[in-house]
Amino acid sequence: MKLGKSGKAPVITVIGCGMMGSAITWPAAENGCRIRLVGSPLDGAIIAHAKKTGEHLTLKRPFPEGGKNYEYYTVDEFDRAVPGTDLFICGVSSFGLDWFIGEMIPRLPDGIPVLSITKGMLHTGGGAMISYPEKMEETAAKLGKKIDFCAVGGPCTSYELADRDPSCVTFCGRKPELLKAIRALFESDYYFVSLSTDVRGVECAVALKNAYALGISLAIGMSYRREGREFEHYNSQAALFGQAVKEMRRLLAFCEGGEDNITLGAGDLYVTVFGGRTRKLGILLGEGKSFEEAKKILAGVTLESTVIAARTAEAVCALEEAGRADPSDFPMLHHIGRLLAGETGIDVPWTAFESESF
């Protein structure tokens, strides 16, 4: 199977051109694909800046070869970007998921696959959780549309991908041959792609890392507060990292995902702790600030980790109420939940992390 018309460069149309929605096009553009970036209702400034300069406004990096293979559209111009498209990319954040599902899926033509970079899970009640691609599939089926939805998981930050730092990710979907065809558009000497048909397992693993990266970053803020300066201790971070992986494995089992996917979640957890928006929030909370104070300091910053943490905690509480999970199995998640609920001055429940294996 091959994507693209014979003799013509494949066309990839991205809906939502934030940092990762745009960064993922770097290897594809360098592989000769034509890229059409369609801004969401929040991306007007990015599109205007790209048209004027050939540079991405928030990545602060020029598009490959000055944007030679790029075209830019506002969301109102979406219909102009559709003809000839071989692959759509859903490039919105979790906050834009409802918009993409409600406004864009009805406008997508049949037969053209979608690759989603949006990470997260939805609690459907009673502790059950599904991935974003599954929700997209449900919506398309209700509309009578025939669209294959795939997704990207794994440790990869947008700015380092745009800097061509070697990155290993996983594309997941229902059809192996389609996944191979999509991989052929993107794989390069710095972007390496594994494939999986375990959609929920992959997506669950990489979604959970957002919530737990916030928890690990608490230790950084705690170090800052204790030392009176920006100095990091690593024993505490490592302890929280280990507990995070332990709880993520348990949640992965509840989501009925393959246990090997924990490697994707752990890798993504590692890279998120070392940079980005979730780290900043965790540091502020670790310094003793309330969630409301932290949000004011980070005004204008997209905090996806809070959405994922809240949904995960809601699902776990439902499992516990149904007697299917033990609250003592998720002390770190519950601690994060209390912080996001506004509590301050609460200590990390270190002793709850202890175990006895004899």
C-alpha positions in Angstrom: 0.0 0.0 0.0 1.2 3.5 -0.9 -0.1 6.9 -0.1 0.0 9.6 -2.9 -0.8 9.7 -6.5 1.6 8.1 -9.0 4.2 10.6 -10.1 3.1 13.3 -7.6 4.4 14.2 -4.2 2.1 13.0 -1.3 0.1 15.8 0.2 -0.3 16.0 4.0 -2.9 18.5 5.4 -2.5 19.4 9.1 -5.5 20.7 11.0 -4.2 22.6 14.0 -0.7 24.0 13.5 0.6 24.4 17.0 4.0 23.2 18.0 3.8 19.4 17.5 1.2 19.6 14.8 3.8 21.6 12.8 7.0 19.9 14.0 5.8 16.5 12.9 5.9 17.8 9.3 9.6 18.4 9.4 10.7 14.9 8.3 7.8 14.6 5.9 8.6 17.8 4.1 12.3 16.8 3.9 11.1 13.5 2.4 9.5 15.5 -0.4 5.9 15.6 0.9 3.8 18.7 0.3 2.5 20.2 3.5 -0.7 22.2 4.0 -1.0 23.8 7.4 -4.6 24.7 8.4 -4.8 26.8 11.5 -7.5 26.1 14.2 -9.6 29.1 15.3 -6.7 29.8 17.8 -3.9 29.6 15.2 -4.5 32.8 13.2 -1.3 34.4 14.4 0.8 31.3 13.5 -0.6 31.2 10.0 -0.2 34.9 9.4 3.4 34.8 10.7 4.2 31.7 8.6 2.9 33.3 5.4 5.0 36.4 6.1 8.3 34.9 7.3 8.4 31.1 6.5 8.9 30.6 10.2 6.8 29.0 12.9 5.8 31.6 15.5 5.9 29.5 18.7 8.5 27.0 17.7 10.7 30.0 16.7 12.3 28.0 13.9 12.1 28.3 10.1 10.2 25.7 8.2 12.4 23.2 6.2 14.0 24.9 3.3 12.2 28.2 4.1 8.8 26.6 3.7 9.3 25.6 0.0 7.0 22.7 0.4 4.4 24.5 2.6 1.1 26.2 2.1 -0.8 28.0 4.8 -4.6 28.3 5.3 -6.9 29.7 8.0 -9.7 27.4 9.2 -12.1 29.3 7.0 -10.1 28.2 4.0 -10.1 24.5 4.9 -12.1 23.5 1.9 -9.4 24.9 -0.3 -6.8 22.7 1.4 -8.7 19.4 1.0 -8.4 18.6 -2.8 -5.5 16.2 -3.4 -4.9 15.4 0.3 -3.5 12.0 0.9 -3.3 12.2 4.7 -4.8 14.4 7.4 -3.1 15.1 10.7 -5.1 16.1 13.7 -2.7 18.6 15.3 -4.9 20.1 18.1 -4.3 19.8 21.8 -6.6 18.0 24.2 -8.5 21.3 24.6 -9.2 21.3 20.9 -10.5 17.7 20.7 -14.2 18.6 21.0 -13.8 21.2 18.3 -12.0 18.7 16.0 -14.6 16.0 16.6 -17.6 18.3 16.3 -16.5 20.7 13.6 -13.9 19.0 11.5 -14.7 15.2 11.3 -18.1 16.0 9.6 -16.1 17.9 6.9 -13.5 15.2 6.3 -13.9 13.2 3.1 -14.2 9.4 3.1 -11.2 7.3 2.3 -8.5 9.7 3.5 -6.8 8.5 6.7 -6.2 10.7 9.8 -3.0 10.6 11.9 -3.6 12.2 15.4 -0.9 13.7 17.6 -3.5 14.6 20.3 -2.7 12.6 23.5 -5.3 11.8 26.1 -8.0 9.5 27.3 -11.7 9.9 28.0 -13.6 8.5 31.0 -16.8 6.9 29.7 -18.2 6.0 33.1 -17.6 3.4 35.7 -13.9 3.7 35.4 -13.8 2.7 31.7 -11.5 4.8 29.6 -11.0 5.0 25.8 -8.4 6.7 23.6 -9.0 9.8 21.4 -8.7 7.7 18.2 -11.5 5.4 19.4 -13.7 8.4 20.1 -13.0 9.8 16.7 -13.9 6.4 15.2 -17.2 6.4 17.1 -18.0 9.8 15.8 -17.2 9.0 12.2 -19.2 5.8 12.4 -22.3 7.7 13.6 -21.9 10.0 10.7 -21.7 7.1 8.3 -18.1 8.1 7.3 -15.4 5.7 6.3 -12.2 7.1 7.7 -9.3 5.2 9.3 -7.9 6.9 12.4 -4.3 6.4 13.5 -2.2 8.1 16.2 1.3 8.9 17.3 2.7 7.9 20.7 6.1 8.0 22.3 8.8 10.3 23.7 9.2 13.3 21.4 9.1 17.0 22.1 8.2 19.4 19.3 11.2 21.7 19.4 13.7 18.8 19.5 12.0 17.1 16.6 12.3 20.4 14.7 16.0 20.5 15.7 16.3 17.0 14.2 17.3 15.3 17.4 17.0 11.5 16.9 13.5 10.6 18.1 11.7 7.1 18.4 7.9 7.1 18.3 5.1 4.6 17.6 2.3 4.9 15.1 -0.8 3.0 16.1 -3.9 2.0 14.2 -6.1 -0.9 13.1 -4.5 -1.7 9.7 -0.8 -2.7 9.5 -0.5 -1.9 5.8 -1.9 1.6 6.3 0.5 2.2 9.2 3.4 1.1 7.0 2.3 3.5 4.3 2.1 6.4 6.7 5.5 5.6 8.2 7.0 5.7 4.7 6.1 9.4 4.6 7.8 10.4 7.8 10.6 8.0 8.7 14.0 9.7 8.3 17.6 9.6 9.6 16.4 11.3 12.8 12.7 10.2 13.1 12.3 6.5 13.7 8.8 4.9 13.8 7.6 1.6 15.3 4.1 0.3 14.5 1.4 -1.1 16.7 -2.3 -2.2 16.4 -2.8 -1.8 20.2 -4.4 1.6 19.8 -5.7 1.9 23.4 -2.5 0.5 24.9 -0.2 3.0 23.1 -2.5 5.9 23.7 -3.2 5.1 27.3 0.6 4.8 28.1 1.6 8.1 26.5 -1.5 10.0 27.8 -0.8 9.1 31.4 2.7 10.5 31.4 1.3 14.1 31.4 -0.3 13.6 34.8 2.6 11.9 36.3 5.2 14.2 34.9 3.5 16.9 36.9 3.9 14.8 40.0 7.6 14.2 39.4 8.2 17.9 38.8 6.9 18.6 42.3 10.3 17.3 43.6 12.1 20.0 41.6 10.0 22.8 43.2 10.5 21.2 46.6 14.3 21.3 46.0 14.1 25.0 45.0 12.1 25.8 48.1 14.4 23.9 50.4 17.7 25.3 48.9 16.4 28.8 48.4 17.6 28.7 44.8 17.2 26.8 41.5 19.1 23.7 42.6 17.7 20.2 41.8 18.0 17.0 43.9 17.5 13.8 42.0 16.8 11.1 44.6 13.3 12.6 45.2 12.7 12.8 41.4 13.8 9.2 40.9 11.6 8.0 43.7 8.6 9.8 42.2 9.5 8.5 38.7 9.5 4.9 40.0 6.2 5.3 41.7 4.7 6.9 38.6 5.8 4.0 36.4 4.3 1.6 38.9 0.9 3.4 38.9 1.0 3.8 35.1 1.4 0.0 34.7 -1.6 -0.6 36.9 -3.7 1.9 34.9 -2.5 0.4 31.6 -3.9 -2.9 32.8 -7.2 -1.4 33.6 -7.3 0.1 30.1 -6.6 -3.4 28.8 -3.5 -2.3 27.0 -0.5 -4.5 26.3 2.0 -4.2 29.2 5.0 -3.6 26.9 3.5 -0.2 26.2 4.8 1.0 29.5 8.2 1.6 27.7 6.5 4.3 25.6 4.9 5.8 28.7 8.2 5.8 30.7 10.1 7.3 27.8 7.5 10.0 27.3 7.5 10.6 31.1 11.3 11.1 31.1 11.3 13.7 28.3 8.4 15.6 29.7 10.0 16.0 33.1 13.0 17.5 31.5 11.2 20.3 29.8 7.9 21.9 28.8 4.8 23.2 30.4 4.0 20.4 32.7 7.4 20.7 34.4 6.8 24.4 35.0 3.4 23.7 36.7 4.9 21.0 38.8 7.7 23.2 40.0 5.3 25.9 41.1 3.1 23.5 43.0 6.2 21.9 44.6 7.4 25.4 45.7 4.1 25.6 47.7 2.0 27.7 45.4 -1.7 26.9 45.0 -3.0 25.6 41.7 -4.8 29.0 41.2 -1.6 30.9 41.8 0.3 28.7 39.4 -2.3 29.1 36.7 -2.0 32.9 37.0 1.7 32.8 36.7 1.4 30.5 33.6 -1.4 32.5 32.1 -1.6 31.7 28.3 0.2 28.4 28.7 -1.7 25.3 27.6 -1.8 22.9 30.6 -2.9 19.6 29.1 -1.6 17.7 32.0 -4.3 19.0 34.3 -7.1 17.7 32.0 -5.5 14.2 31.8 -4.8 14.1 35.5 -8.4 15.1 36.4 -9.9 12.5 34.0 -7.6 9.8 35.2 -8.3 10.5 38.8 -12.1 10.5 38.1 -11.8 7.1 36.4 -9.7 5.7 39.3 -12.2 6.9 41.9 -15.0 5.2 39.9 -13.0 2.0 39.9 -12.4 2.3 43.6 -16.0 2.9 44.4 -16.9 -0.2 42.4 -14.4 -2.2 44.4 -12.3 -2.9 41.3 -9.3 -0.9 42.5 -7.6 -0.2 45.9 -6.9 3.4 46.8 -3.6 2.4 48.2 -2.5 1.5 44.7 -2.6 5.1 43.5 -1.2 7.4 46.2 0.7 9.6 43.8 -2.3 10.1 41.5 -4.5 11.0 44.5 -1.8 13.4 45.8 -1.8 15.2 42.4 -5.6 15.3 42.4 -5.6 17.1 45.8 -3.1 19.7 44.6 -5.2 20.4 41.5 -8.3 20.7 43.8 -6.6 23.6 45.5 -4.9 22.1 48.5 -1.5 23.4 49.6 1.0 22.5 52.2 0.4 18.7 51.8 3.4 16.5 51.9 4.2 13.9 49.3 3.0 10.5 50.8 6.4 8.9 50.7 5.6 6.0 53.0 2.6 5.0 50.8 5.2 4.2 48.1 6.8 1.5 50.3 6.2 -2.1 49.5 7.2 -5.5 50.8 7.8 -8.3 48.3 8.7 -11.1 50.7 
